[in-house]
């Protein structure tokens, strides 16, 4: 496993950032504990969750909102690994039923308090603002978090689904106001190029593109890429199938990644995986980690076998030539 650090977080962060959106919902608490155990056994130390995760599953573990955070909190208590494991959670997501914004001091205070309670802790290692409200000055949003950082409830903060223009605004505001700024950005990012940004549950989900990649290369701001394995785009079971066929078993993949660049990159990853003796998924994760700034692919394996496959990706070293071959002539 490879490790790095982020400002304010006094823990080593594994290069593989574990996505746990379905823990306690589609994945039962007992199965979630097994996955978390294996993640830690294989050197994983960085876990991603959110205040809103589980809200869509009111029949799930403890019913709805916070299922994932609750499972993680219980697992950390059970295993005693709280000092080793870093948890990043997200808040200020709009209400899933109404779309009403939660980007205000009162709701952010509530989200932080509830996340702390669910995670059974008095501090959160990395707190992401789950979405953006461009009408609110970035400095005002940083101000909503500053008191919690000063009080020790948050060790560091990041932004999720923010444009590079808004990231730059936040960076300038942090310097001007003398308040902590974002230490990282979270966006959709995989070797497969998303056809376009999509809106999901009242949130504009932003995906890495060439302009965003250049911004991070120039500033060095780290990135956590959700859907790091392209939501299954690189799965071996799809090798040889026609993604554009009406009979393709997962139409959503074609809708999201159905473009020439993604198909060429997938084929390049398949070929390189055969040469190097790895899986295509592992090559796709290694590609993210090869970038010239700290890049954490968020991966969400749903079985112990998938977990084993995912974690091996951290040990893959790509050459610059292999990296460029996977790029297929385009950045991002």
VOBA-1610 file (N, C-alpha, C; in pm, whole numbers, padded with zeros to 5 digits, always signed):
BEGIN
Unk+00083-00120+00000Unk+00000+00000+00000Unk+00087+00125+00000Unk+00044+00224-00074Unk+00111+00353-00072Unk+00033+00446+00019Unk+00105+00539+00083Unk+00040+00631+00177Unk+00085+00774+00148Unk-00001+00867+00186Unk+00036+01008+00178Unk-00033+01079+00293Unk-00016+01211+00300Unk-00077+01290+00406Unk-00148+01410+00347Unk-00245+01461+00420Unk-00310+01586+00386Unk-00297+01681+00504Unk-00288+01811+00479Unk-00273+01907+00588Unk-00383+01892+00691Unk-00343+01892+00817Unk-00439+01887+00927Unk-00474+01748+00973Unk-00445+01646+00892Unk-00480+01508+00927Unk-00354+01435+00969Unk-00345+01398+01095Unk-00224+01336+01148Unk-00232+01183+01139Unk-00270+01135+01024Unk-00278+00991+00999Unk-00227+00967+00856Unk-00165+00852+00837Unk-00126+00814+00701Unk-00251+00774+00624Unk-00264+00826+00503Unk-00382+00800+00422Unk-00347+00704+00309Unk-00418+00593+00304Unk-00392+00496+00199Unk-00431+00553+00064Unk-00355+00516-00039Unk-00383+00566-00173Unk-00521+00524-00221Unk-00566+00406-00179Unk-00702+00361-00210Unk-00796+00415-00103Unk-00895+00491-00146Unk-00993+00557-00058Unk-01121+00475-00070Unk-01164+00412+00037Unk-01274+00316+00031Unk-01409+00385+00029Unk-01487+00362-00075Unk-01623+00414-00084Unk-01721+00321-00015Unk-01806+00378+00071Unk-01895+00296+00154Unk-02041+00340+00142Unk-02079+00393+00027Unk-02213+00449+00012Unk-02325+00352+00041Unk-02305+00222+00016Unk-02411+00123+00034Unk-02397+00042+00162Unk-02299+00076+00245Unk-02282+00002+00370Unk-02402+00028+00462Unk-02456-00080+00515Unk-02573-00067+00603Unk-02704-00062+00527Unk-02697-00059+00394Unk-02818-00057+00311Unk-02815-00180+00220Unk-02768-00163+00096Unk-02757-00279+00006Unk-02658-00382+00061Unk-02557-00335+00131Unk-02461-00425+00195Unk-02491-00426+00344Unk-02524-00541+00398Unk-02567-00552+00538Unk-02455-00512+00632Unk-02489-00477+00756Unk-02384-00443+00853Unk-02280-00553+00868Unk-02324-00679+00875Unk-02227-00789+00894Unk-02133-00802+00775Unk-02186-00789+00653Unk-02100-00794+00535Unk-02011-00670+00526Unk-02064-00557+00569Unk-01985-00433+00572Unk-01865-00449+00665Unk-01888-00510+00783Unk-01779-00531+00878Unk-01669-00620+00816Unk-01710-00722+00740Unk-01612-00811+00677Unk-01529-00735+00574Unk-01595-00651+00497Unk-01522-00571+00397Unk-01427-00473+00463Unk-01473-00409+00570Unk-01388-00315+00642Unk-01268-00386+00706Unk-01293-00505+00760Unk-01183-00583+00817Unk-01077-00612+00711Unk-01122-00656+00593Unk-01028-00692+00488Unk-00953-00568+00437Unk-01025-00458+00424Unk-00963-00332+00383Unk-00848-00296+00476Unk-00873-00304+00606Unk-00769-00271+00704Unk-00656-00372+00701Unk-00688-00502+00686Unk-00585-00606+00680Unk-00488-00582+00564Unk-00542-00527+00454Unk-00460-00506+00334Unk-00395-00368+00331Unk-00400-00297+00443Unk-00329-00171+00454Unk-00413-00048+00433Unk-00544-00063+00415Unk-00630+00053+00395Unk-00649+00134+00521Unk-00644+00267+00507Unk-00658+00354+00623Unk-00752+00473+00598Unk-00812+00481+00480Unk-00885+00601+00440Unk-01024+00559+00391Unk-01129+00607+00459Unk-01266+00564+00432Unk-01352+00685+00398Unk-01432+00672+00294Unk-01522+00779+00249Unk-01667+00743+00278Unk-01740+00839+00335Unk-01882+00820+00363Unk-01950+00956+00352Unk-02076+00964+00394Unk-02149+01091+00387Unk-02272+01087+00477Unk-02310+01203+00524Unk-02429+01219+00608Unk-02553+01166+00538Unk-02560+01182+00406Unk-02680+01147+00330Unk-02684+01000+00290Unk-02574+00927+00299Unk-02571+00790+00251Unk-02669+00702+00328Unk-02752+00634+00253Unk-02854+00547+00311Unk-02992+00608+00312Unk-03002+00738+00282Unk-03131+00807+00290Unk-03235+00747+00195Unk-03187+00685+00088Unk-03277+00626-00011Unk-03333+00491+00035Unk-03285+00439+00146Unk-03323+00304+00189Unk-03379+00310+00331Unk-03504+00351+00342Unk-03564+00367+00475Unk-03588+00235+00545Unk-03576+00124+00473Unk-03592-00007+00537Unk-03458-00063+00583Unk-03353+00013+00558Unk-03218-00035+00587Unk-03182-00028+00734Unk-03055-00046+00759Unk-03000-00049+00894Unk-03033+00080+00968Unk-03108+00069+01076Unk-03150+00184+01155Unk-03232+00284+01074Unk-03270+00247+00952Unk-03365+00327+00875Unk-03311+00454+00815Unk-03255+00445+00694Unk-03231+00564+00615Unk-03103+00640+00640Unk-03117+00772+00654Unk-03002+00862+00664Unk-02895+00808+00759Unk-02771+00814+00710Unk-02659+00783+00798Unk-02628+00636+00814Unk-02690+00548+00733Unk-02661+00405+00747Unk-02511+00377+00741Unk-02445+00435+00643Unk-02303+00410+00624Unk-02222+00460+00743Unk-02249+00583+00787Unk-02175+00638+00900Unk-02195+00553+01025Unk-02316+00503+01047Unk-02344+00421+01166Unk-02264+00292+01164Unk-02258+00227+01048Unk-02181+00103+01037Unk-02034+00130+01064Unk-01981+00236+01004Unk-01839+00268+01023Unk-01810+00299+01170Unk-01898+00377+01234Unk-01880+00409+01374Unk-01878+00285+01462Unk-01968+00191+01436Unk-01971+00068+01516Unk-01847-00016+01490Unk-01805-00022+01363Unk-01685-00100+01330Unk-01561-00042+01397Unk-01548+00090+01394Unk-01432+00152+01458Unk-01431+00125+01608Unk-01547+00130+01671Unk-01556+00099+01813Unk-01520-00047+01841Unk-01571-00134+01756Unk-01551-00277+01775Unk-01404-00316+01758Unk-01337-00257+01662Unk-01200-00297+01629Unk-01093-00219+01702Unk-01128-00103+01756Unk-01030-00019+01823Unk-00930+00045+01728Unk-00968+00061+01602Unk-00874+00115+01503Unk-00897+00262+01471Unk-00965+00332+01560Unk-00997+00472+01533Unk-00872+00558+01519Unk-00767+00526+01590Unk-00645+00608+01581Unk-00569+00584+01452Unk-00597+00474+01386Unk-00526+00441+01261Unk-00606+00480+01137Unk-00738+00468+01145Unk-00823+00488+01028Unk-00869+00634+01019Unk-00856+00692+00902Unk-00905+00827+00876Unk-01039+00818+00803Unk-01135+00894+00853Unk-01268+00893+00792Unk-01297+01030+00731Unk-01336+01028+00605Unk-01384+01149+00540Unk-01535+01137+00521Unk-01609+01231+00574Unk-01753+01229+00552Unk-01796+01362+00493Unk-01918+01364+00437Unk-01965+01481+00363Unk-02097+01530+00421Unk-02120+01662+00409Unk-02244+01720+00459Unk-02292+01833+00368Unk-02404+01893+00407Unk-02467+02004+00334Unk-02526+01960+00201Unk-02560+01833+00189Unk-02630+01785+00069Unk-02774+01834+00075Unk-02831+01878-00039Unk-02972+01919-00038Unk-03062+01806+00008Unk-03177+01840+00061Unk-03274+01741+00104Unk-03313+01652-00014Unk-03306+01521+00006Unk-03332+01430-00105Unk-03478+01430-00150Unk-03569+01464-00062Unk-03711+01462-00097Unk-03756+01591-00164Unk-03702+01703-00120Unk-03752+01832-00167Unk-03652+01911-00250Unk-03524+01878-00238Unk-03421+01955-00306Unk-03386+02084-00235Unk-03443+02108-00118Unk-03415+02230-00043Unk-03268+02232-00001Unk-03204+02344-00022Unk-03063+02357+00010Unk-03038+02345+00160Unk-02927+02281+00194Unk-02883+02272+00333Unk-02753+02349+00355Unk-02721+02435+00259Unk-02598+02514+00269Unk-02624+02640+00351Unk-02635+02620+00482Unk-02653+02731+00574Unk-02594+02688+00708Unk-02559+02783+00794Unk-02491+02747+00919Unk-02570+02650+01006Unk-02701+02667+01014Unk-02781+02583+01102Unk-02779+02437+01056Unk-02802+02416+00926Unk-02804+02278+00877Unk-02666+02215+00879Unk-02563+02293+00848Unk-02427+02238+00853Unk-02392+02199+00997Unk-02429+02283+01093Unk-02406+02249+01234Unk-02475+02117+01268Unk-02599+02101+01222Unk-02675+01980+01251Unk-02611+01858+01184Unk-02572+01873+01058Unk-02510+01761+00987Unk-02381+01717+01056Unk-02300+01812+01098Unk-02175+01776+01165Unk-02204+01706+01296Unk-02297+01758+01374Unk-02331+01696+01503Unk-02382+01553+01483Unk-02468+01534+01383Unk-02522+01400+01359Unk-02415+01305+01308Unk-02325+01353+01222Unk-02217+01267+01174Unk-02124+01227+01288Unk-02093+01319+01376Unk-02009+01286+01491Unk-02075+01179+01578Unk-02204+01193+01598Unk-02277+01096+01680Unk-02278+00958+01614Unk-02306+00953+01484Unk-02311+00825+01415Unk-02174+00758+01411Unk-02070+00837+01389Unk-01935+00783+01381Unk-01875+00755+01518Unk-01949+00791+01623Unk-01906+00768+01761Unk-01770+00830+01789Unk-01758+00958+01755Unk-01630+01026+01771Unk-01653+01172+01805Unk-01548+01239+01847Unk-01560+01383+01874Unk-01489+01466+01768Unk-01433+01399+01664Unk-01369+01474+01557Unk-01375+01395+01426Unk-01386+01468+01317Unk-01389+01410+01183Unk-01260+01447+01112Unk-01193+01349+01055Unk-01063+01374+00994Unk-01073+01468+00874Unk-01166+01440+00784Unk-01181+01522+00663Unk-01330+01541+00636Unk-01374+01667+00636Unk-01516+01698+00614Unk-01532+01765+00479Unk-01604+01698+00390Unk-01629+01750+00256Unk-01763+01823+00251Unk-01765+01940+00188Unk-01893+02002+00154Unk-01942+01929+00029Unk-02057+01862+00043Unk-02100+01761-00054Unk-02134+01819-00192Unk-02169+01944-00196Unk-02204+02007-00323Unk-02175+02155-00311Unk-02209+02231-00412Unk-02183+02375-00410Unk-02313+02451-00423Unk-02312+02572-00371Unk-02419+02670-00391Unk-02352+02794-00446Unk-02337+02805-00577Unk-02258+02915-00636Unk-02307+03054-00600Unk-02434+03065-00559Unk-02487+03196-00522Unk-02430+03245-00388Unk-02374+03153-00310Unk-02318+03189-00179Unk-02167+03208-00196Unk-02112+03322-00156Unk-01967+03342-00167Unk-01890+03229-00100Unk-01784+03184-00166Unk-01707+03074-00112Unk-01654+03106+00028Unk-01618+03233+00051Unk-01569+03271+00183Unk-01674+03252+00291Unk-01801+03275+00257Unk-01908+03253+00355Unk-01919+03105+00391Unk-01902+03018+00291Unk-01910+02874+00318Unk-01793+02831+00406Unk-01674+02882+00378Unk-01559+02852+00464Unk-01584+02901+00606Unk-01650+03017+00616Unk-01681+03071+00748Unk-01774+02982+00827Unk-01864+02911+00759Unk-01956+02820+00827Unk-01883+02702+00889Unk-01763+02674+00839Unk-01686+02560+00887Unk-01575+02599+00984Unk-01535+02725+00982Unk-01418+02769+01058Unk-01432+02743+01208Unk-01550+02769+01264Unk-01570+02748+01408Unk-01552+02601+01445Unk-01598+02512+01358Unk-01587+02369+01386Unk-01441+02323+01379Unk-01364+02383+01289Unk-01221+02350+01281Unk-01150+02401+01407Unk-01181+02523+01445Unk-01118+02581+01564Unk-01150+02501+01690Unk-01272+02445+01695Unk-01314+02368+01811Unk-01262+02224+01807Unk-01197+02185+01697Unk-01142+02051+01686Unk-01240+01946+01636Unk-01362+01987+01603Unk-01459+01888+01552Unk-01424+01842+01411Unk-01358+01929+01335Unk-01311+01895+01201Unk-01161+01917+01195Unk-01088+01820+01144Unk-00943+01834+01131Unk-00904+01903+01000Unk-00980+01876+00896Unk-00953+01935+00765Unk-01082+01936+00686Unk-01087+02021+00582Unk-01208+02032+00501Unk-01174+02021+00352Unk-01272+01973+00276Unk-01257+01963+00132Unk-01387+01998+00064Unk-01383+02009-00068Unk-01504+02038-00146Unk-01533+01922-00239Unk-01661+01895-00260Unk-01703+01789-00349Unk-01795+01847-00456Unk-01767+01817-00581Unk-01847+01865-00695Unk-01840+02017-00713Unk-01724+02074-00689Unk-01703+02218-00710Unk-01625+02239-00841Unk-01661+02345-00911Unk-01588+02382-01032Unk-01451+02436-00995Unk-01360+02442-01093Unk-01228+02496-01063Unk-01236+02645-01036Unk-01333+02714-01095Unk-01349+02856-01068Unk-01387+02879-00921Unk-01475+02794-00872Unk-01516+02808-00732Unk-01406+02761-00636Unk-01330+02663-00677Unk-01217+02622-00595Unk-01116+02736-00582Unk-01089+02804-00693Unk-00996+02917-00690Unk-01051+03029-00603Unk-01182+03054-00611Unk-01244+03156-00527Unk-01228+03122-00379Unk-01247+02994-00347Unk-01234+02950-00207Unk-01090+02966-00158Unk-00995+02934-00245Unk-00854+02947-00207Unk-00818+03092-00179Unk-00864+03182-00264Unk-00838+03325-00244Unk-00907+03377-00118Unk-01029+03329-00095Unk-01104+03374+00024Unk-01037+03327+00152Unk-00986+03205+00152Unk-00919+03153+00271Unk-00799+03239+00307Unk-00721+03278+00207Unk-00604+03363+00231Unk-00645+03501+00279Unk-00747+03558+00215Unk-00789+03693+00249Unk-00853+03701+00387Unk-00928+03599+00425Unk-01002+03601+00551Unk-00924+03538+00666Unk-00816+03469+00635Unk-00739+03404+00740Unk-00810+03285+00801Unk-00887+03211+00719Unk-00958+03092+00768Unk-00904+02970+00692Unk-00921+02852+00749Unk-00874+02731+00679Unk-00946+02712+00546Unk-00872+02668+00446Unk-00929+02641+00315Unk-00942+02493+00289Unk-00989+02461+00171Unk-01005+02322+00132Unk-00868+02259+00105Unk-00848+02138+00156Unk-00720+02069+00136Unk-00727+01972+00019Unk-00846+01949-00036Unk-00861+01855-00147Unk-00997+01876-00212Unk-01011+01823-00332Unk-01136+01829-00406Unk-01180+01687-00441Unk-01310+01665-00441Unk-01365+01534-00476Unk-01457+01551-00597Unk-01425+01479-00704Unk-01505+01484-00827Unk-01512+01343-00886Unk-01602+01323-00981Unk-01605+01197-01053Unk-01482+01186-01142Unk-01411+01073-01135Unk-01287+01061-01212Unk-01249+00915-01227Unk-01235+00874-01348Unk-01181+00741-01377Unk-01111+00747-01511Unk-01046+00639-01549Unk-00982+00631-01680Unk-01085+00649-01791Unk-01208+00606-01768Unk-01316+00628-01864Unk-01362+00773-01853Unk-01379+00842-01965Unk-01421+00982-01966Unk-01573+00988-01963Unk-01628+01053-01861Unk-01773+01071-01854Unk-01819+01155-01972Unk-01928+01113-02036Unk-01979+01183-02153Unk-02018+01326-02120Unk-02075+01345-02003Unk-02114+01480-01959Unk-02142+01474-01809Unk-02140+01591-01746Unk-02178+01595-01605Unk-02327+01568-01594Unk-02365+01504-01486Unk-02504+01468-01467Unk-02555+01529-01337Unk-02687+01543-01331Unk-02749+01594-01209Unk-02815+01477-01139Unk-02782+01456-01015Unk-02835+01343-00941Unk-02882+01389-00804Unk-03009+01368-00777Unk-03065+01404-00646Unk-03031+01549-00609Unk-03056+01640-00703Unk-03041+01784-00682Unk-02896+01829-00673Unk-02802+01744-00712Unk-02661+01781-00706Unk-02601+01773-00846Unk-02527+01877-00886Unk-02451+01873-01010Unk-02324+01793-00984Unk-02319+01673-01038Unk-02203+01586-01017Unk-02098+01621-01121Unk-01986+01672-01076Unk-01881+01717-01167Unk-01779+01607-01191Unk-01732+01601-01315Unk-01635+01499-01355Unk-01509+01566-01407Unk-01398+01499-01385Unk-01269+01550-01429Unk-01269+01572-01579Unk-01213+01685-01622Unk-01191+01712-01763Unk-01051+01772-01779Unk-01015+01808-01900Unk-00880+01856-01925Unk-00848+01984-01849Unk-00944+02077-01844Unk-00920+02204-01775Unk-00902+02181-01625Unk-00984+02094-01568Unk-00972+02065-01425Unk-00840+01994-01395Unk-00801+01904-01482Unk-00675+01834-01462Unk-00558+01932-01461Unk-00559+02026-01555Unk-00450+02125-01560Unk-00449+02209-01433Unk-00566+02245-01382Unk-00573+02324-01258Unk-00506+02249-01143Unk-00535+02122-01130Unk-00478+02046-01019Unk-00329+02019-01039Unk-00288+02002-01163Unk-00146+01985-01190Unk-00068+02112-01156Unk-00128+02227-01185Unk-00061+02356-01159Unk-00062+02392-01010Unk-00172+02366-00942Unk-00185+02406-00801Unk-00137+02298-00704Unk-00137+02173-00749Unk-00100+02063-00661Unk-00209+02023-00565Unk-00329+02080-00579Unk-00440+02044-00489Unk-00478+01897-00514Unk-00478+01815-00409Unk-00511+01673-00426Unk-00655+01651-00470Unk-00679+01536-00531Unk-00811+01500-00579Unk-00848+01360-00532Unk-00971+01344-00485Unk-01029+01213-00461Unk-01132+01190-00570Unk-01115+01082-00645Unk-01202+01057-00759Unk-01307+00952-00730Unk-01433+00996-00717Unk-01538+00894-00699Unk-01569+00827-00832Unk-01629+00708-00823Unk-01646+00621-00942Unk-01510+00594-01004Unk-01411+00566-00920Unk-01274+00548-00966Unk-01255+00430-01060Unk-01348+00334-01056Unk-01340+00220-01147Unk-01447+00230-01256Unk-01498+00352-01275Unk-01595+00372-01382Unk-01725+00298-01362Unk-01764+00280-01235Unk-01892+00213-01203Unk-01902+00076-01268Unk-01789+00009-01283Unk-01788-00124-01342Unk-01750-00127-01489Unk-01717-00013-01547Unk-01687-00003-01689Unk-01571-00095-01730Unk-01478-00120-01637Unk-01360-00198-01670Unk-01371-00344-01625Unk-01490-00387-01584Unk-01508-00523-01536Unk-01480-00625-01647Unk-01413-00732-01610Unk-01375-00834-01707Unk-01497-00897-01775Unk-01609-00903-01704Unk-01727-00968-01761Unk-01780-00896-01885Unk-01736-00771-01906Unk-01781-00697-02024Unk-01683-00708-02141Unk-01571-00775-02120Unk-01474-00791-02229Unk-01541-00862-02347Unk-01523-00806-02465Unk-01578-00867-02585Unk-01722-00833-02614Unk-01790-00762-02522Unk-01929-00725-02545Unk-01936-00588-02614Unk-02045-00566-02684Unk-02069-00439-02751Unk-02147-00347-02657Unk-02079-00244-02606Unk-02144-00153-02512Unk-02262-00081-02577Unk-02261-00068-02708Unk-02367+00005-02778Unk-02485-00083-02818Unk-02474-00211-02791Unk-02581-00304-02828Unk-02701-00287-02736Unk-02823-00297-02789Unk-02943-00291-02704Unk-02945-00402-02600Unk-02869-00508-02624Unk-02866-00621-02532Unk-02758-00608-02425Unk-02680-00499-02430Unk-02575-00482-02329Unk-02641-00479-02191Unk-02589-00557-02095Unk-02659-00577-01967Unk-02664-00458-01872Unk-02587-00353-01895Unk-02587-00240-01804Unk-02590-00111-01885Unk-02710-00073-01928Unk-02726+00042-02017Unk-02674+00172-01956Unk-02678+00183-01824Unk-02632+00304-01758Unk-02487+00334-01785Unk-02404+00229-01803Unk-02262+00250-01833Unk-02245+00318-01968Unk-02325+00275-02066Unk-02317+00335-02198Unk-02363+00480-02194Unk-02469+00506-02117Unk-02519+00644-02107Unk-02415+00735-02045Unk-02336+00683-01951Unk-02241+00767-01877Unk-02105+00774-01945Unk-02060+00661-01999Unk-01923+00656-02053Unk-01918+00616-02200Unk-02030+00616-02268Unk-02035+00570-02406Unk-01979+00670-02505Unk-01849+00674-02519Unk-01785+00764-02616Unk-01655+00699-02663Unk-01604+00748-02774Unk-01489+00685-02838Unk-01367+00683-02747Unk-01341+00792-02676Unk-01223+00797-02589Unk-01231+00689-02482Unk-01346+00675-02417Unk-01360+00573-02312Unk-01338+00433-02367Unk-01392+00405-02486Unk-01375+00272-02544Unk-01229+00246-02579Unk-01160+00347-02633Unk-01019+00329-02666Unk-00935+00311-02540Unk-00968+00386-02437Unk-00893+00371-02311Unk-00919+00234-02248Unk-01041+00189-02258Unk-01070+00056-02202Unk-00989-00051-02273Unk-00983-00044-02404Unk-00906-00143-02479Unk-00757-00134-02446Unk-00707-00012-02431Unk-00566+00005-02395Unk-00538-00055-02257Unk-00634-00038-02163Unk-00617-00094-02028Unk-00624-00247-02031Unk-00712-00302-02113Unk-00721-00448-02128Unk-00589-00504-02178Unk-00534-00440-02279Unk-00409-00489-02338Unk-00292-00475-02240Unk-00284-00363-02169Unk-00175-00343-02074Unk-00188-00440-01956Unk-00312-00466-01913Unk-00334-00560-01802Unk-00282-00699-01839Unk-00305-00740-01962Unk-00257-00871-02005Unk-00104-00877-02003Unk-00041-00770-02048Unk+00106-00766-02054Unk+00166-00768-01914Unk+00107-00691-01821Unk+00165-00675-01687Unk+00115-00779-01588Unk+00011-00854-01625Unk-00039-00958-01536Unk-00132-00908-01428Unk-00205-00802-01458Unk-00300-00747-01362Unk-00441-00749-01422Unk-00539-00707-01344Unk-00675-00694-01397Unk-00689-00555-01459Unk-00787-00542-01548Unk-00812-00412-01611Unk-00852-00309-01507Unk-00932-00349-01407Unk-00969-00257-01300Unk-00848-00205-01226Unk-00752-00292-01200Unk-00631-00251-01129Unk-00552-00149-01211Unk-00543-00170-01341Unk-00473-00076-01427Unk-00543+00059-01425Unk-00676+00059-01428Unk-00752+00184-01426Unk-00727+00262-01298Unk-00716+00194-01185Unk-00687+00261-01059Unk-00543+00312-01055Unk-00452+00232-01105Unk-00311+00273-01108Unk-00293+00398-01192Unk-00370+00411-01299Unk-00363+00530-01385Unk-00396+00657-01306Unk-00498+00652-01222Unk-00533+00770-01141Unk-00417+00805-01050Unk-00359+00705-00985Unk-00253+00731-00886Unk-00122+00777-00950Unk-00108+00765-01081Unk+00016+00802-01149Unk+00023+00951-01178Unk-00081+01027-01152Unk-00081+01169-01185Unk+00017+01248-01097Unk+00057+01369-01142Unk+00163+01444-01073Unk+00117+01523-00951Unk+00010+01481-00889Unk-00037+01538-00762Unk-00103+01423-00687Unk-00125+01440-00558Unk-00187+01333-00480Unk-00326+01305-00535Unk-00348+01181-00578Unk-00474+01143-00639Unk-00522+01013-00573Unk-00639+01019-00511Unk-00696+00904-00441Unk-00816+00850-00519Unk-00804+00735-00581Unk-00923+00677-00642Unk-01017+00623-00534Unk-01143+00660-00541Unk-01243+00605-00449Unk-01298+00479-00514Unk-01279+00367-00449Unk-01325+00238-00501Unk-01422+00177-00401Unk-01522+00106-00453Unk-01627+00050-00367Unk-01649-00097-00397Unk-01551-00182-00368Unk-01569-00326-00390Unk-01682-00382-00302Unk-01759-00474-00359Unk-01876-00528-00289Unk-01856-00670-00241Unk-01737-00725-00260Unk-01708-00861-00212Unk-01562-00867-00169Unk-01527-00971-00092Unk-01390-00984-00048Unk-01296-01005-00166Unk-01341-01077-00267Unk-01259-01097-00386Unk-01233-00965-00457Unk-01338-00884-00470Unk-01321-00753-00532Unk-01230-00664-00448Unk-01240-00675-00316Unk-01154-00596-00227Unk-01008-00634-00249Unk-00980-00764-00257Unk-00843-00809-00278Unk-00789-00755-00410Unk-00870-00761-00515Unk-00830-00713-00646Unk-00802-00563-00642Unk-00891-00489-00578Unk-00880-00343-00571Unk-00752-00300-00499Unk-00726-00361-00384Unk-00615-00315-00302Unk-00479-00343-00365Unk-00472-00445-00450Unk-00344-00474-00518Unk-00304-00363-00613Unk-00401-00282-00654Unk-00371-00175-00750Unk-00270-00075-00695Unk-00266-00060-00563Unk-00174+00038-00503Unk-00029+00000-00525Unk-00002-00127-00555Unk+00136-00171-00574Unk+00182-00168-00717Unk+00096-00120-00809Unk+00132-00119-00951Unk+00209+00008-00984Unk+00321-00007-01049Unk+00398+00107-01097Unk+00385+00115-01249Unk+00328+00223-01298Unk+00321+00245-01442Unk+00441+00327-01487Unk+00489+00300-01604Unk+00590+00388-01663Unk+00517+00507-01726Unk+00592+00613-01752Unk+00531+00728-01819Unk+00478+00689-01957Unk+00549+00598-02023Unk+00504+00554-02156Unk+00372+00478-02145Unk+00359+00394-02043Unk+00234+00320-02024Unk+00120+00415-01989Unk+00151+00513-01907Unk+00052+00614-01870Unk+00001+00687-01994Unk+00091+00730-02080Unk+00050+00801-02201Unk-00027+00711-02295Unk+00009+00584-02298Unk-00065+00489-02381Unk-00211+00480-02334Unk-00230+00482-02204Unk-00366+00476-02148Unk-00442+00605-02173Unk-00371+00718-02179Unk-00437+00846-02204Unk-00502+00850-02344Unk-00445+00776-02437Unk-00495+00775-02575Unk-00503+00915-02634Unk-00402+00997-02601Unk-00391+01129-02665Unk-00467+01241-02600Unk-00538+01214-02489Unk-00614+01320-02423Unk-00592+01315-02272Unk-00588+01433-02211Unk-00572+01444-02067Unk-00707+01426-01997Unk-00699+01402-01868Unk-00820+01403-01786Unk-00893+01272-01785
//
